[in-house]
Each structure stands twice: as structure tokens, then as C-alpha cells.
Amino acid sequence: MIPASQLTDYLREQALKLDVTELQIAVMTLQAVIAVNKPAPRRDLYRYQVPKLGEGGSCSLIDELDETPYDLRVILGAETADTTAALVNLHALLDSVNNKIGADWLGIYRKIGAGNNAVLVKLAYQGLESRAEFPLTEAFAEHSNNSRVGLTGWAVLVDDVAQWRAEGGGYYECDPKVKSEACLPVLGSDDNVLGIIDAESFQAGHFTPERLVWLAALAVVLPQLLVKLPPLENEESLPN
């Protein structure tokens, strides 16, 4: 059981004005989804398609996929029972949450590496193919909410992408149809960033408090799974 004080602290730190009781219910619901022995979904847990990147790797080329799928085994290491179980549960959590919030894109990322070599690695997602890694650098964070949240540990909510960009907000476009976004950090017991969750919708203002509470619950539940994956500060985990 996650104490109410931890939930209250997360909401306060992330400036999320959500009902704590509703968050508790959502957290308990998602914890019940996690199981030790769960059958794997009918999908490749370790490999997924990614779009080709533009010049310098700065942006994805929409509707043009790389011939080589991204392979999580390169960055997570050998395929093990523990890693497989964690990935199975990540997909199960995405299914449960998206049944509640109806996002057009939803993904879970894990921080791998340290310093200028650190990246966010996409472990599981639902929606259009998208970039696998986001660099955790100040330069990349200028136009990527994923990287910004991964660096700062502070949530970013965008009710209207067009307005956000018109007001000077940086935005990494993977799908031009996206009109709203919610990006929340996943924090360890020491408040350091373990990863992030990112949700996108083709509708402006999609992420209402009733939907955000499920994303916050996911962010609170995820540490117990992400800590079972490769060490947070392991630069050697990164491929050369």
C-alpha cells in the first residue's frame, strides 16, 4: 500500500490539483493489475518499429519507418525472466490506463545512463510508431517535453499544442495530429527521475482532472517495476 502522504507529496510537487482519494483508488486499481506470473501479450516485448530520423537525428520522418526495429535487449542486456515480467506488466498497465483515459498515444520511458550520456528509452507504448530514445541534455530539452521532464522531474501539461508553440513553448513533433499532451515524471524513493510517462491526444484539452488522475496513479505505481530494470546511473548500459 502506497501511503497517502506519498500521493499528496507527488501531487504537490507536480502542481497537480487532483483529488487524493480518487488518486488512491486509481493507484489500488493499477496495483491489482500487476502480477508475478502473467501471460505475455501477442507482441514482441523487446523489439518495435521506429521512424527514420531526420538530419542530425533531431526529428522523426513521419510515415517513414526504419528498416531495423529498435531492440531493447541492446540497452537492457540479455533477455531475462525478471525483465520479461516487468515488460509484460508495463504493457498491462498501459492497457488498463488507456481504457480509462482514451489517449491516442501513451508510452513509458526509463532513464538509462548518467550525465551527458543519459537517455530516456521507450519501454512500452500504444499508438503510432515514435522515437525510441530521447537525449537528456539541455539542448534537446529546449524542444522536447519528454527530455525536459526527464531532466527536471517536473510535469508538463499542454492543453493546446498550437497555442503552446505560438507562445514559444518547445515541442518535439512525432505526429502532427497531436493537439494536447501530458508528460509526468516517475520518481524513485530519493526523488531522482527513474523515467517518465507521456500521453498525447488528437483533441485539445483532452487531459482533464478525471483523466490526469490515472496518469498520476501510473507514475506512482511504476517505480516498483522500473527499479527492476538496469541501474539508473549505469553509463556502461548505453551502446557505443
Secondary structure, 3 states (H helix, E strand, C coil): CCCHHHHHHHHHHCCCCCCHHHHHHHHHHHHHHCCCCCCCCCCCCCEECCEEECHHHCCEEEEEECCCCEEHHHHHCCCCHHHHHHHHHHHHHHHHHHHHHCCCEEEEEEEECCHHHCEEEEEEEECCCCCCEEECCHHHHCCCHHHHHHHHCCCEEECCHHHHHHCCCCCCCCCCCCCEEEEEEEECCCCCEEEEEEEEECCCCCCCHHHHHHHHHHHHHCHHHHCCCCCCCCHHHCCC
